[in-house]
């Protein structure tokens, strides 16, 4: 991966206008990483897809056999350092590979839970002796890992957990008692990170590594699920389950920090995996659309089907641009912190990019849902049958909007974190908001002019950011002195949700623009034609969302007199531009059809 010119700070995209060279894209990947991606693709194509039905039906021993095969091929060790038997890839490279591994349906769910939230708490927080004992087997798939945070009464509010850990008289172990719910890999896991409160005290929320089988540990029957049916999802029950004190991750009371940061990484990975799943779904839809003929014409040649293909492709392109941008920013920040805390440095980076990770989780899971829904539609009646893969894509995708924190919770995380960072002085949003407000309300707003094939797009991104500044100011004014009261702010969940939508669409618009500008700079405008079309196509939907969200916030939070002026000002910042969407539809769809349903930009 090419060296970055600077290290980006989390959320800075809302106040800065970064140049293309600060973002990393898939075009920068090395041949070695691409070869590893090809190995994963081949494994999915040869081993997973042909056995998809047997996997979904949980054929005895099949999933574990495939998991062990993946481990033997080295597909589970990308992020584990070489000293523990892993590959020790750079963060950016490892995140790119997630797109291919996570796209394998139920297998992807099981394997990614293992390499992500299952293994990484141990890598980041375990004592050296525990790392040396467990990580080599986790890297090679000899053992499988799971992560047990959710409880029957503690989902989004994870810190309300009831699971309790009581120290033994000699202090050398703890006895865990309680229940965990919806645990991926639950029936198969050899190693489980379990969160419990020491002596039931809230400030002693702590993470323990439970090695199975062991006394006091019980696995409940499998949940019967809508999708990802081939993965294991079980409740776990603990009754005086004895765990050595050396198996504590971090220290007593560090559980909240561990849970938060591991979930941040899980959200980024989920977003990247959703992009991979969307690519498989689109390829399937286009292949079927070219085979299925009506009126002696492949249905993929009909305008309304091409419209669907263009929508899929633009969403996937935006997803690629966004997830690799976030992964690249994280990777640069991790490199900049080299020698300043090892694994703990990664956690500081993940906290810094908490908002961007939440964006990826929401945006890509919802993009995936749109893609699989249109895939079923393109298949028509056959898409509703189990004879074809469309219904499986549809079912498997639905969970992505729920786990790693529901999309509703993550929307609150985005907006709530922004206001919190402003209050802490970590994000200098105030001055730019006041500058925008002064220019707009004073009638002195001048739209900048940008040159080049993406000049109009750059102006639209500029306007979208100022639209957010205006909306944030309206929210702050509407809240008054209560804007520093976290509970009062959270009482305006609808407004927070709309502002989160604005933030996400701004990030998406800018990410596509920056990657496409890099394509123009490196390959020339002719070679970047498809990227330009995708960027403009995606901006149409994004701009409409931004304008609608801004209007909703202003009319909800501002008093009627102020709302009139604010809405007029918002109209001056509207980033939407009329476009011949039909011609863009056809240009994009024809390009995707020509490459057999793959997006090659």
N, C-alpha and C positions, 0 to 999 in steps of 0.2 A: 504494500500500500504506500502511495506517495506521501511524503512528509507534508503536514499541514503548515500553513503560514502562521497560524495563531491558534491559541486554545480558546474555544468558545465557552461562555458561561450559560448555564441553564436559563431558559426564558428570555435570553437577550434578543432573540429574533423579533420580539414585540417592540423593541425600541431601536434596534440597529437595522441597517440595510447591508447585510454581508455580501461580499463579492463571491463569485462562483468557486474560486480556488479554496475556500475554507470548507467546502463540503466534499465528502468522499462518495464515490459511486462504484457500481459493480465493474465499470470499465477498468478500474485500477487493480483488480485482483490479479494475483500471480498465477502462473500456469500450474504450480503445485496445488494451490487452493482449488482451482477449477478441476484438476484431476481428482481431488478428493470429492468434490461435488458430483462429478461423473460416477464415481464409485457408489455414492449414496443413491443417485438416480437409478443406476443399474440394479442395486439391491432392491429398491422399491419396485421397479418394473418387473424384475425376475422373480422375486420372492414374496412380495406383499400383495400386489394387485391380483395376480392369478389365484391367490388363496383368500381373497377378501371375504367371500361368503363363509368359509370355514372359520376365519378369524372372528367375524361378527357372531357366529354361532358358538364361539368359545370352544372350539374343538380341543379336547383334552391335550394339554402339553404343547400345543402349537405355538402360542404366543411366547412362552418361555424359551422354546427352541429357537424361534426367530430372533428373540432378544439376545440369546447367547451367540448366535451366528453373527449378529451385528457387532457384538463385543469382540469376537475373534477377528473380524475384519478391521477393527480399530475405529468403528463409527461412533463410539461412545466416549472417546477420550480427548476430544479436541481442546477442551478448556482446562484439563488437568495438567499440571506442570510435569515436565519430563522426570523430575526426581521421584514422582509417585507413579510412574509408568504411563503417563499421558503424552500428548503431543505438544502441549504448551503453546498453542497457536495464539497469535495476536487477537485481541478482542474483536476487532472488525472482521477478521477472517472467520473466526468461530461463529459469529452471529450470521454471517452469510450462509454458512452450512446449515443453520437451523431451518432455513427456508425449504430445504429439500428433505431433511429428516422429518420435520413436523408435518409435511404434506402427506404422510402415509396413513391417514385416517386413524383408526384405533391403535395401530402400531406406533404411529407418530405421537399419539397422546401418551402411551406408556413409556416410550423411549425418552421423550422430552421431559416428562415428569421426573424420570430417573436422572438424566444428565443435568437438569436445571434445579428445580426446587428440592429435589431429593439429595443430590450430591453436593451442591455448592455451599449449603450451610456448613457442611463438614469441612470443605476446602477452606472456607473463609474463617471459621470460628473454632474449629476443634484444636485440642492440644496436639503437639507434634506427634506424640506416641499414637494417638487415635488416628491421625491422618496416615501415618505410616502403615498402620494395621488395616485400614479400610479402603483407602483410595485406590491402591493397585487393583483390588478386586472389583471396585466400582468402575474403574476405567476400562476394564476388559470384559465387563458383563458377567463375571463370575457371580457377583451379587447384584441385587436390584434394590434401589432406594425409593423411599416415599417420604411425604411431608404431611404431618398431621397437625393442622391448625384449627380447622373448622369443627364446631361442636353442634349438637342439636339445637341449642339455644344461643349460639354465638357464631354468626356468619360474617356479615360486614363489620359488625362490632366485635372484632376478634378478641379485644382485651377484656370482654365480659366473660371470658372462658371460666368454666367451673372445675376443670381438671386440676387436681391437687397433687403436690409432691411433698412428702413428709420425710425429713432426714432420719436415718437410723440412729440408734443411740451412739454408735461409734463414729458417726459422721462420714463413713466411707461410702455410703450409698443413699439412695432416695427411693421411697415407695410411691409409685404413681397410681392414682385412682381417678377414674373418670371415663368419659366417652368421647370419641372423635367421629365425625360424620363425613361422608362423601370423600373418602381418601383414595385417590388414584394410586394404583398398584397395591392396594391394601392387602389383597389375598396372596400376593406373590413376594412382597418386600422382605428382604433380609435385614434391612437397616431402615429405621424410621425416625425422623426428627419429630419429636413430640413436644408441644408447648404446654406448660403447666405452671400454676402458681405455688411457690414454695410456702407451705403452711397456709395456703389459701389467701395469702396477702397480695393485694393488687400491685404493689411496687416491687414484687419479687416474681414477676412473670418471666419464666426461664425456659430455655430450650434444652432438651435432653435427647441423646441418641440411644434409641432402644434397639438392641440386636436380637433378632428373633431366630428360632422360637425361644420363649422363656416363660417361666411361671408367671401367672397373673395376666397373661396377654391372650386376648381372644379376638378372632376375626369373625364378623357376622357374615351372613350370606350375601351374595352379590346383589347389588341394586339392579333392577330391570329398567333400562334407560331408553330414551328416545333415540339417541345416537351414540357414537363411539362405543358400540355394544361389545366390541371385542376387547376393550380395556377393562381392567378390574377396578370397580368402585365399591368400597365396602365401609361399613362402620367398624371401628376398632374399640375394644373395651379393655380397660385396665383395672385390675383389682390387686392392690399391693404388689404391683409389678416392680421388681427390684432392679434399679439402674445404678451402676457405679458412679460415684461423684466425678470421676475422671471423664465421664461421658457427657458432662455439661458443656454446652457450647458457649464460648465467651465466659460470662460470669453470672452469678445470681442477679436477676433483674434485667438482663440484656435481651430477654425474649422479644420485647416490642421492637427494638432496633433491628434485630435479626429478621423478624417477620416482615417488617416494612421494606427493608432493602432487598431481601430475597424476592419479595413480591414485585418490586420495581423491575428487577431483571426478568422475572417471569412475564411481566406485562410486555416488555420489549420483545421477548422471544415469542410470545403469543402473537403479537402483531406481525412479526416476520414470518411465522408459520402460516398465518392466515393468508399472506400474499402467496406463499407456495401452494396452499390449497386452492386458492382462486385460479392460479395458473393451470392447475390440472383440470379444474372444472371447465374453464373456458376452452381449453384444447379439446375436451370431450364434446362440448357443445358445438364447436365449429366443425369437428370431424363428422358428427352426426348431421349437422346442417348441410354439409356438402353431399352426404350420402342420401339423405331423405329428399325425394323429389315430389313436387305437387305441380300440376299443370305443366309437366315435362321440364321443370326447372328446379334446381336445388334450392331448398328453402333459404339457404344462407345468402342467396342472391336477391331475396326480396327486401325491400326497403325497411320494413318494420323489424325484420330479423337483424339486418345490418345495424340498425339503431341499437339493438340489444348488444351486439358484439362490440360496437364502439364504446358503449357504456362500460362493459366489462373491461375492455382494454385500457380505457382511461383511468378507471379505478385501480387496476393492477399497476399501471405505470406510476400513478401517484403513490401507491403503497410501496413500490420499489424505491422510489426517490426518497420518501419520508423515512422508511426504516433504515436504509443505508446511511442516510444523513445522521440520524440519531446514533446509530452504532458507531459511525465515524467520529462524531463529537465525543462520545464516551471513550473511544479508543485513544484519541489524541490526548484527552485529559488524563487517562490512565498512564499513558507513556510519559506525560509531563510530571507525574507524581512518582515515577520510578525511583525506588530506594527510599520512599517516604512512608513505609508502612505495609508493603507487600499487598496481601489480599485485602487488608483493611482499606487501602487506597482505592480499590475498586468500589467498595461500599460507599465511600465518600463521594465518588463520582456518580454512582447511581442515585444518591440522594440529591446531588446537584441537578441531575436531569430527570427528577421525579415527574415533572409536568410532561416532558417529552415522551417518557415511557408510558404514561397514562394516555397520552394522545395516540400512541401507536396501538395500544390495546383496544381502545374504543373504535378508532377510525378504521382500522383494518378488519376488525371483527364485523363491523357493519357493512364494509365494502364486500367482504366475503359473503355475507348473507344476501346481498343484492345479486352477486354473481351466481350463486347456486340457485337462487330463485329463478333467474332468467334461464339458467341451464335447464331446469325442469320444464320451463315454458317452451323452450326450443324443441325439446324432446316431445312435447305434447302429451298425448295419452300414455305413451311409452315411458315418459318421465315419471309417471305416477305408479309404475310397476317396479317390482324388484328384479325384473329381467335385465334392466339397464342400470348403469351406475348413478344416474342423476339423483335418484331418491336417496341414495346413501350420502352423496355429497351434501344434500339438503339437510338430512338428519344430523350428520356429523358436525356441520357448521354451527348449529344452533347453540351449542354449549359455550362457544367462544365469547358470547356476550354476557356470560354468567360467571365463569370461573376467573381466578386472579382478580377478584373484586368485580362486582357487577358494573355495567357501563354507567348506571346511574351514580353509583358511588364514585367511580373514576371521574365523572364530570364534576362532581363536587370537589374532588381532589384537585383538579386542574384550577378551577376558579378560586377555591379556598386558599390554595398554596400561593397563587399570584398575589392576592391581597395580604396574606401573611408575610410574604417576602418584601412587599412594599413597606409594610409597617416595621419590619426588621431592618430596613435600609439595604437589603440585599438586591433589590431590583429598583432602579431609578426610574420608575414609571411616572411618578408625579410630575417632574419637570416637562416631560414630553406631552403628557396629558394637558397640562396648563398651556403649553405652547400651541397645541392643536386647538384647544378651546378658544384661546385668544384670537387665533387667525380665523377660525370659522365664524365665531359669533361676532367678530369685529368686521366681517366682510372683507378680509384681507387674504383669504386663502388663494394661493396660486398653485395650480397643479404643475409639477415638474415635467419637463419633456425628456424622453429617453430615446436614444437612437437604436438602430439595428432591428433585426427581424422580431425581436422580443421587446421592442421599445414600449408598445402598448401594454404588454403583459407586466412590465416593470412598473408602469404607472398604476396599473390596477392593484398590484400588491402594495404599493405605496399608499394608495387610497384606502385599501382594506385595513391596514394598520392604523391609519388615522381614524377610520370609522370605529375601530375598537377603542382608541383613546377617548373619543367622544362618548362612547357608550359607557366606558369605565367611569368617566367623569359624571355622567348622568346618574350612575348607580351610587357613586360616592355622595353626590349632592342629595339624592333621595334618601340615603341612609343617615346622612348628617353625622352626628357624633357617634352613632351606633356602628359606624363602619369599622371601628377598631375592636368591636365586640364580636368575637368569633361565633358565639351562639346566635347573635342577632343576624349576622351575615348568613349563617346557615339556615336561618328561618326564611330566606328568600331563595329557596332551592330552584324554583323555575327560572329566575333571573340568572342564577349561577350556571344553570344548564345551558341557557341561550348564549351566555358569554363564553362558556367552554366550547360551544359549537363554533363561535367566531374564531377563537384561538386556534382550534384544530384546522379550520378551513384556511386561515392565513398561513399556517405552517405547511399545509398541503400545497397551496398555490405557490408559495415561495420555493418549496423544495423541488417541485416540477420545473419551475422556471430556472433555478440555479443549475440543475442537472442538464437541462436542455441547452442552456448557455454554454456549459462545458463541452457538450457534444458539438455545438457550432464552432467553438474555439479550437477543438482538436481535430474534428473531421470535416468541417465546412458545412455551409448551410444546406447544400443539396443532400448530403448524407444524413443531416439531422431533420429532414422534412417530416418524418413520422413523429419524432419527438416534439416538434413545434405544433403539429396538429393535435397531438394528445394533450399538450400543455394548454392550448386554447380551448379545447373541448372540455377538459376538466374544470377550467376556470369559470365556465358558464354556470355549472351547478354550484360551485363554491361561492361565487359572487351572489347568487340568489339567496343562498343560505345565510351569508353574512348580513345582507341587507334586511332580510326578514327577522333575523335574531336581534339586530340592533333596534328595529322598530318595536319589537316585542318588549325589550328591556325598557326602552324609553317610555312607552305608553303605560307600562306597569308601575314603574318606580317614580317617575317624575310627576309633579303636580300638573294639572291640565294646562295652566298658563305657560309653564316652562316647556312642556312637551311639544307645543306647537313650534316654538323656535328651534328646539333640538331636532325635531323631525325634518324641518326645513334644512338645517345644517347637515343632517345625515344624508339627505338627498343629494347635496352637493358633493358628498364623498362616495357616492354609490359606485362600486367598482365594476358593476355589470355593464357589458357592451353587447349590442345586438350583433349576432353572427349568423351566417348561413350554416346552420347546424346540419342540414341535410347533406350538404357537400362534405362537411367534416365527417359525418357518420360514414359515408360511403368510402371516403379516402382511407379512414382508419380500418374499417371492416375489410376492404379489399386487401390491405397490407397484411392483416392478421390471417386472412384466408390463404393468401399466397405462401405463408410460412406454416401452413397446416395447424393453425390455432395457437402458435407460439408467438410471444411478443418479442420481436427482435428489433431493438432500436439502435 
